[in-house]
């Protein structure tokens, strides 16, 4: 019988001490990287409605606009795909690192087997849901990518099942993928999208994009060599998005552009912080 022991749990803290963590000396062996999964939150919510509850800030679903899901799906995919490209540029911009093409990853048989084999993926889901159930909270993968949540790679707290960490099966699988792909580490990222209203929002329909991101990297030995603290940084976009009836109007190109620019900004911050930690 499986026994789960939860030793502690983390609370999401948006504070200056949070950041990018690296495992030395393992991270020094990373030169070639593959990006496996990048997703974005389905809903773009008012930051004021969730920031009072830190535990929900990085997992809240909010009001899914069911009647408009199909209508706004394509812009959501485009923004998540921009996030994947921004992560590619950030990792490729770290001195000594190179990132292999997305197509190479998606066409790999080991990758396909992991996500498409129901028995294998079912076991991963079973393990992960004991600690970090998604509760039907949907995420939007970048175009062509599979979805692997940050929670499954870096779950909350320290939890064991049958004598091993809850995420161990996922880490072993990612380690095997690294070897199959001929890379030193695999990266997974997920973006969270919010907005902030201002004094003129009711008149202009302008809101400020808010973006957060989680990133994790697992090496070919199945070791977690880099990961961000949850909510390590909150970025405000420099351009306004448009709001309509309390949801971001992603049919408006200005909204898509505003979130893409905010993504570029936070990924540049990630690259700088990772570079700083790697140099220590």
TORGUNU-160855 format. One record per residue (C-alpha): residue in one letter; residue number from 1; x, y, z. Coordinates in pm, 1 decimal, padded with zeros to 6 digits. Layout:
N
[r "A"; NUM; [X; Y; Z]]
...
***
This chain:
280
[r "X"; 1; [00000.0; 00000.0; 00000.0]]
[r "X"; 2; [00137.9; 00336.5; -00096.2]]
[r "X"; 3; [00216.0; 00564.8; 00190.1]]
[r "X"; 4; [00255.5; 00937.2; 00140.6]]
[r "X"; 5; [00449.8; 01143.9; 00390.4]]
[r "X"; 6; [00432.5; 01520.4; 00353.3]]
[r "X"; 7; [00713.2; 01675.3; 00554.7]]
[r "X"; 8; [00642.9; 02033.9; 00470.4]]
[r "X"; 9; [00478.2; 02259.1; 00215.2]]
[r "X"; 10; [00577.1; 02585.0; 00058.2]]
[r "X"; 11; [00375.4; 02904.7; 00053.3]]
[r "X"; 12; [00401.3; 03117.1; -00258.1]]
[r "X"; 13; [00600.9; 03424.7; -00166.0]]
[r "X"; 14; [00657.7; 03711.1; -00403.0]]
[r "X"; 15; [00966.1; 03854.1; -00237.9]]
[r "X"; 16; [01309.4; 03984.9; -00321.0]]
[r "X"; 17; [01486.2; 03680.7; -00175.4]]
[r "X"; 18; [01328.6; 03444.6; -00426.7]]
[r "X"; 19; [01514.7; 03371.9; -00746.6]]
[r "X"; 20; [01679.4; 03120.6; -00976.8]]
[r "X"; 21; [01842.6; 02821.6; -00808.4]]
[r "X"; 22; [02122.3; 02610.5; -00958.5]]
[r "X"; 23; [02286.1; 02289.5; -00841.4]]
[r "X"; 24; [02664.0; 02303.9; -00840.6]]
[r "X"; 25; [02873.4; 02144.3; -00979.2]]
[r "X"; 26; [02614.5; 01951.6; -01185.6]]
[r "X"; 27; [02497.9; 02263.0; -01372.0]]
[r "X"; 28; [02853.4; 02319.5; -01495.5]]
[r "X"; 29; [02819.0; 02009.4; -01715.7]]
[r "X"; 30; [02523.2; 02157.4; -01904.6]]
[r "X"; 31; [02612.9; 02281.6; -02252.1]]
[r "X"; 32; [02335.6; 02154.7; -02477.4]]
[r "X"; 33; [01967.8; 02196.9; -02381.8]]
[r "X"; 34; [01629.4; 02080.7; -02510.5]]
[r "X"; 35; [01300.7; 02256.9; -02435.5]]
[r "X"; 36; [01030.3; 01997.6; -02375.8]]
[r "X"; 37; [00720.4; 02186.4; -02266.9]]
[r "X"; 38; [00610.6; 02549.6; -02240.0]]
[r "X"; 39; [00257.9; 02643.0; -02135.5]]
[r "X"; 40; [00060.1; 02955.2; -02048.6]]
[r "X"; 41; [-00232.7; 02994.4; -01811.3]]
[r "X"; 42; [-00567.4; 02977.2; -01989.7]]
[r "X"; 43; [-00711.5; 03272.3; -01802.9]]
[r "X"; 44; [-00578.6; 03624.8; -01780.3]]
[r "X"; 45; [-00703.9; 03755.2; -01446.0]]
[r "X"; 46; [-00710.8; 04071.7; -01243.6]]
[r "X"; 47; [-00404.5; 04055.1; -01016.1]]
[r "X"; 48; [-00598.4; 04237.0; -00744.8]]
[r "X"; 49; [-00848.3; 03952.2; -00723.2]]
[r "X"; 50; [-00584.1; 03692.4; -00638.8]]
[r "X"; 51; [-00281.0; 03859.4; -00485.1]]
[r "X"; 52; [-00438.9; 03854.8; -00139.5]]
[r "X"; 53; [-00430.7; 03477.1; -00151.7]]
[r "X"; 54; [-00069.9; 03382.0; -00222.3]]
[r "X"; 55; [-00147.3; 03010.5; -00237.7]]
[r "X"; 56; [-00377.7; 03072.4; -00532.3]]
[r "X"; 57; [-00169.6; 03327.1; -00717.2]]
[r "X"; 58; [00010.9; 03072.8; -00933.3]]
[r "X"; 59; [-00269.1; 02822.5; -00972.1]]
[r "X"; 60; [-00599.4; 03007.2; -00978.7]]
[r "X"; 61; [-00833.1; 02937.1; -01268.3]]
[r "X"; 62; [-01079.9; 03216.9; -01224.1]]
[r "X"; 63; [-01375.2; 03262.5; -01453.1]]
[r "X"; 64; [-01329.6; 03051.5; -01762.8]]
[r "X"; 65; [-01518.5; 03219.4; -02042.7]]
[r "X"; 66; [-01668.3; 02897.6; -02177.3]]
[r "X"; 67; [-01860.1; 03063.8; -02458.0]]
[r "X"; 68; [-01540.8; 03221.6; -02586.3]]
[r "X"; 69; [-01287.7; 02941.2; -02537.0]]
[r "X"; 70; [-01271.1; 02853.9; -02905.9]]
[r "X"; 71; [-01270.4; 03219.1; -03004.8]]
[r "X"; 72; [-00970.4; 03309.7; -02789.7]]
[r "X"; 73; [-00783.8; 02982.3; -02820.1]]
[r "X"; 74; [-00561.9; 03079.3; -03113.2]]
[r "X"; 75; [-00427.4; 03400.9; -02953.7]]
[r "X"; 76; [-00359.0; 03206.1; -02634.3]]
[r "X"; 77; [-00159.8; 02949.3; -02829.8]]
[r "X"; 78; [00027.7; 03228.1; -03007.3]]
[r "X"; 79; [00125.5; 03388.8; -02676.3]]
[r "X"; 80; [00235.5; 03055.4; -02526.4]]
[r "X"; 81; [00435.9; 02988.4; -02843.1]]
[r "X"; 82; [00599.6; 03329.6; -02808.0]]
[r "X"; 83; [00689.8; 03222.6; -02454.5]]
[r "X"; 84; [00859.2; 02909.7; -02590.5]]
[r "X"; 85; [01059.1; 03116.8; -02839.0]]
[r "X"; 86; [01156.1; 03364.1; -02565.5]]
[r "X"; 87; [01278.4; 03078.0; -02345.0]]
[r "X"; 88; [01476.3; 02944.6; -02642.0]]
[r "X"; 89; [01643.7; 03282.9; -02684.9]]
[r "X"; 90; [01710.7; 03318.2; -02311.5]]
[r "X"; 91; [01876.3; 02977.6; -02274.5]]
[r "X"; 92; [02062.3; 03013.7; -02602.4]]
[r "X"; 93; [02186.3; 03351.9; -02479.2]]
[r "X"; 94; [02366.0; 03201.4; -02179.9]]
[r "X"; 95; [02736.8; 03178.4; -02259.0]]
[r "X"; 96; [02843.1; 02827.2; -02354.3]]
[r "X"; 97; [02487.4; 02695.7; -02391.1]]
[r "X"; 98; [02302.1; 02596.4; -02705.8]]
[r "X"; 99; [01940.8; 02485.3; -02753.1]]
[r "X"; 100; [01837.7; 02223.8; -03004.9]]
[r "X"; 101; [01540.1; 02293.8; -03239.0]]
[r "X"; 102; [01188.0; 02232.0; -03110.3]]
[r "X"; 103; [01119.5; 01999.4; -03403.5]]
[r "X"; 104; [01403.2; 01768.1; -03297.2]]
[r "X"; 105; [01244.4; 01730.7; -02954.5]]
[r "X"; 106; [00888.0; 01680.2; -03078.0]]
[r "X"; 107; [00993.3; 01418.4; -03336.0]]
[r "X"; 108; [01193.8; 01214.8; -03083.1]]
[r "X"; 109; [01052.8; 00866.3; -03018.4]]
[r "X"; 110; [01141.6; 00874.1; -02647.4]]
[r "X"; 111; [00946.1; 01198.4; -02607.8]]
[r "X"; 112; [00647.7; 01063.3; -02799.4]]
[r "X"; 113; [00648.0; 00741.8; -02597.3]]
[r "X"; 114; [00649.5; 00931.6; -02268.3]]
[r "X"; 115; [00347.6; 01146.8; -02351.0]]
[r "X"; 116; [00153.1; 00912.7; -02577.3]]
[r "X"; 117; [00192.1; 00585.3; -02387.7]]
[r "X"; 118; [-00115.2; 00584.6; -02165.9]]
[r "X"; 119; [00031.8; 00342.0; -01914.3]]
[r "X"; 120; [00347.7; 00549.1; -01867.9]]
[r "X"; 121; [00173.4; 00886.0; -01860.5]]
[r "X"; 122; [-00102.4; 00748.6; -01639.2]]
[r "X"; 123; [00154.6; 00653.9; -01375.0]]
[r "X"; 124; [00308.0; 01000.7; -01392.0]]
[r "X"; 125; [-00034.5; 01159.8; -01350.8]]
[r "X"; 126; [-00118.4; 00928.8; -01061.8]]
[r "X"; 127; [00198.1; 01018.1; -00874.0]]
[r "X"; 128; [00180.0; 01390.7; -00941.5]]
[r "X"; 129; [-00186.7; 01428.9; -00855.5]]
[r "X"; 130; [-00124.8; 01302.2; -00503.8]]
[r "X"; 131; [00077.7; 01613.9; -00432.3]]
[r "X"; 132; [-00019.8; 01879.2; -00684.7]]
[r "X"; 133; [-00360.3; 01801.9; -00835.2]]
[r "X"; 134; [-00449.1; 02033.4; -01120.6]]
[r "X"; 135; [-00820.7; 02014.9; -01038.2]]
[r "X"; 136; [-00916.9; 02063.6; -01398.3]]
[r "X"; 137; [-00720.7; 02385.9; -01423.9]]
[r "X"; 138; [-00631.4; 02408.1; -01786.7]]
[r "X"; 139; [-00312.2; 02535.7; -01941.9]]
[r "X"; 140; [-00237.3; 02621.2; -02303.4]]
[r "X"; 141; [00072.0; 02452.9; -02454.0]]
[r "X"; 142; [00289.3; 02625.8; -02711.0]]
[r "X"; 143; [00205.3; 02520.8; -03064.6]]
[r "X"; 144; [00290.2; 02155.4; -03122.6]]
[r "X"; 145; [00419.8; 02097.5; -02769.6]]
[r "X"; 146; [00304.6; 01853.9; -02505.4]]
[r "X"; 147; [00200.9; 01976.1; -02161.2]]
[r "X"; 148; [00421.5; 01891.6; -01864.0]]
[r "X"; 149; [00344.7; 02113.8; -01568.3]]
[r "X"; 150; [00605.5; 02267.3; -01338.4]]
[r "X"; 151; [00425.6; 02096.0; -01047.6]]
[r "X"; 152; [00515.7; 01753.6; -01184.2]]
[r "X"; 153; [00883.2; 01847.4; -01213.3]]
[r "X"; 154; [00911.6; 02065.9; -00901.9]]
[r "X"; 155; [00621.3; 01973.8; -00671.5]]
[r "X"; 156; [00540.4; 02166.6; -00357.5]]
[r "X"; 157; [00704.3; 02044.7; -00039.2]]
[r "X"; 158; [00906.2; 01731.8; 00030.1]]
[r "X"; 159; [00690.3; 01426.4; -00030.0]]
[r "X"; 160; [00782.4; 01060.9; -00067.9]]
[r "X"; 161; [00591.0; 00762.4; -00208.3]]
[r "X"; 162; [00726.8; 00415.3; -00132.3]]
[r "X"; 163; [01061.8; 00551.8; -00026.1]]
[r "X"; 164; [01129.6; 00791.7; -00311.4]]
[r "X"; 165; [01050.9; 01150.1; -00395.3]]
[r "X"; 166; [00716.0; 01199.9; -00565.6]]
[r "X"; 167; [00880.0; 01355.2; -00873.8]]
[r "X"; 168; [01146.6; 01082.4; -00913.1]]
[r "X"; 169; [00965.8; 00891.8; -01194.7]]
[r "X"; 170; [00934.6; 01211.5; -01397.4]]
[r "X"; 171; [01299.1; 01302.5; -01341.6]]
[r "X"; 172; [01412.5; 00955.2; -01452.4]]
[r "X"; 173; [01200.9; 00982.6; -01766.5]]
[r "X"; 174; [01345.1; 01326.1; -01846.7]]
[r "X"; 175; [01696.5; 01191.1; -01789.5]]
[r "X"; 176; [01629.9; 00917.4; -02046.0]]
[r "X"; 177; [01498.5; 01178.2; -02289.6]]
[r "X"; 178; [01819.1; 01378.6; -02247.3]]
[r "X"; 179; [02024.8; 01078.1; -02350.4]]
[r "X"; 180; [01796.8; 01001.6; -02644.7]]
[r "X"; 181; [01810.1; 01363.6; -02761.5]]
[r "X"; 182; [02184.6; 01393.6; -02707.9]]
[r "X"; 183; [02149.3; 01687.8; -02470.3]]
[r "X"; 184; [02273.2; 01760.8; -02119.3]]
[r "X"; 185; [01944.6; 01891.5; -01977.3]]
[r "X"; 186; [01576.0; 01936.2; -02054.5]]
[r "X"; 187; [01382.1; 02252.8; -01970.8]]
[r "X"; 188; [01016.0; 02293.1; -01877.5]]
[r "X"; 189; [00845.3; 02630.2; -01829.3]]
[r "X"; 190; [00501.8; 02769.1; -01757.3]]
[r "X"; 191; [00382.1; 03126.8; -01775.1]]
[r "X"; 192; [00107.6; 03288.4; -01568.9]]
[r "X"; 193; [-00079.6; 03585.8; -01711.2]]
[r "X"; 194; [-00260.3; 03856.1; -01515.4]]
[r "X"; 195; [-00351.5; 04220.2; -01561.2]]
[r "X"; 196; [-00373.4; 04529.2; -01343.3]]
[r "X"; 197; [-00634.7; 04798.7; -01387.1]]
[r "X"; 198; [-00565.0; 05171.7; -01352.7]]
[r "X"; 199; [-00751.2; 05492.9; -01286.5]]
[r "X"; 200; [-00839.9; 05532.6; -01654.5]]
[r "X"; 201; [-00929.8; 05170.8; -01730.7]]
[r "X"; 202; [-01305.4; 05235.5; -01738.4]]
[r "X"; 203; [-01252.5; 05508.7; -01995.9]]
[r "X"; 204; [-00969.0; 05366.5; -02207.6]]
[r "X"; 205; [-01015.0; 04990.6; -02148.5]]
[r "X"; 206; [-00637.4; 04979.6; -02096.4]]
[r "X"; 207; [-00481.3; 04740.5; -01845.2]]
[r "X"; 208; [-00120.3; 04660.5; -01758.1]]
[r "X"; 209; [-00007.0; 04304.2; -01841.6]]
[r "X"; 210; [00142.3; 04109.8; -01551.0]]
[r "X"; 211; [00354.6; 03801.3; -01623.7]]
[r "X"; 212; [00514.1; 03541.4; -01397.2]]
[r "X"; 213; [00711.2; 03235.0; -01504.4]]
[r "X"; 214; [00836.1; 02907.7; -01357.2]]
[r "X"; 215; [01133.3; 02729.8; -01517.0]]
[r "X"; 216; [01295.4; 02395.9; -01430.5]]
[r "X"; 217; [01579.6; 02197.7; -01587.4]]
[r "X"; 218; [01656.2; 01827.6; -01535.6]]
[r "X"; 219; [01987.8; 01680.6; -01650.3]]
[r "X"; 220; [02064.3; 01343.3; -01808.9]]
[r "X"; 221; [02120.8; 01191.4; -01465.3]]
[r "X"; 222; [01769.5; 01286.1; -01361.1]]
[r "X"; 223; [01894.2; 01563.5; -01133.6]]
[r "X"; 224; [01722.3; 01898.8; -01092.5]]
[r "X"; 225; [02004.3; 02134.9; -01189.0]]
[r "X"; 226; [01813.4; 02463.2; -01224.7]]
[r "X"; 227; [01473.3; 02585.4; -01108.6]]
[r "X"; 228; [01299.7; 02908.3; -01018.9]]
[r "X"; 229; [01119.3; 02967.3; -00694.4]]
[r "X"; 230; [00747.9; 02998.2; -00749.5]]
[r "X"; 231; [00667.8; 03359.8; -00816.4]]
[r "X"; 232; [01034.1; 03457.3; -00815.8]]
[r "X"; 233; [00958.1; 03770.5; -01015.4]]
[r "X"; 234; [00649.7; 03961.8; -01125.4]]
[r "X"; 235; [00690.1; 04167.0; -01444.4]]
[r "X"; 236; [00469.2; 04454.9; -01553.8]]
[r "X"; 237; [00443.4; 04507.3; -01926.0]]
[r "X"; 238; [00550.4; 04835.9; -02081.0]]
[r "X"; 239; [00250.8; 04852.7; -02316.1]]
[r "X"; 240; [-00120.2; 04828.8; -02242.7]]
[r "X"; 241; [-00352.9; 04540.6; -02319.9]]
[r "X"; 242; [-00725.1; 04586.7; -02378.5]]
[r "X"; 243; [-00999.1; 04464.4; -02148.0]]
[r "X"; 244; [-01359.8; 04384.1; -02234.7]]
[r "X"; 245; [-01620.7; 04286.1; -01974.6]]
[r "X"; 246; [-01354.1; 04199.2; -01716.2]]
[r "X"; 247; [-01142.3; 03977.9; -01937.7]]
[r "X"; 248; [-00845.0; 04057.3; -02156.3]]
[r "X"; 249; [-00949.4; 04097.6; -02517.7]]
[r "X"; 250; [-00704.3; 03869.2; -02694.8]]
[r "X"; 251; [-00878.7; 03930.8; -03025.5]]
[r "X"; 252; [-00714.2; 04271.5; -03014.5]]
[r "X"; 253; [-00360.2; 04255.0; -03155.0]]
[r "X"; 254; [-00253.9; 04522.0; -02906.2]]
[r "X"; 255; [-00324.8; 04282.8; -02619.7]]
[r "X"; 256; [-00123.7; 04001.4; -02776.3]]
[r "X"; 257; [00166.7; 04236.9; -02847.0]]
[r "X"; 258; [00158.5; 04372.4; -02490.0]]
[r "X"; 259; [00181.8; 04023.9; -02336.3]]
[r "X"; 260; [00452.6; 03916.6; -02579.3]]
[r "X"; 261; [00661.9; 04219.3; -02481.9]]
[r "X"; 262; [00611.0; 04138.7; -02113.4]]
[r "X"; 263; [00723.3; 03780.7; -02179.6]]
[r "X"; 264; [01040.2; 03910.6; -02347.3]]
[r "X"; 265; [01104.6; 04129.0; -02045.1]]
[r "X"; 266; [01071.0; 03853.3; -01785.1]]
[r "X"; 267; [01278.0; 03608.5; -01988.4]]
[r "X"; 268; [01554.4; 03865.5; -02015.2]]
[r "X"; 269; [01543.3; 03895.5; -01636.6]]
[r "X"; 270; [01557.6; 03515.9; -01610.4]]
[r "X"; 271; [01862.7; 03499.9; -01837.6]]
[r "X"; 272; [02044.2; 03764.3; -01632.6]]
[r "X"; 273; [01963.4; 03595.5; -01302.1]]
[r "X"; 274; [02062.9; 03248.8; -01431.5]]
[r "X"; 275; [02388.0; 03386.8; -01571.8]]
[r "X"; 276; [02466.3; 03547.8; -01236.4]]
[r "X"; 277; [02406.5; 03221.5; -01048.2]]
[r "X"; 278; [02609.3; 03017.7; -01297.9]]
[r "X"; 279; [02906.7; 03248.7; -01252.5]]
[r "X"; 280; [02924.8; 03195.8; -00875.6]]
***
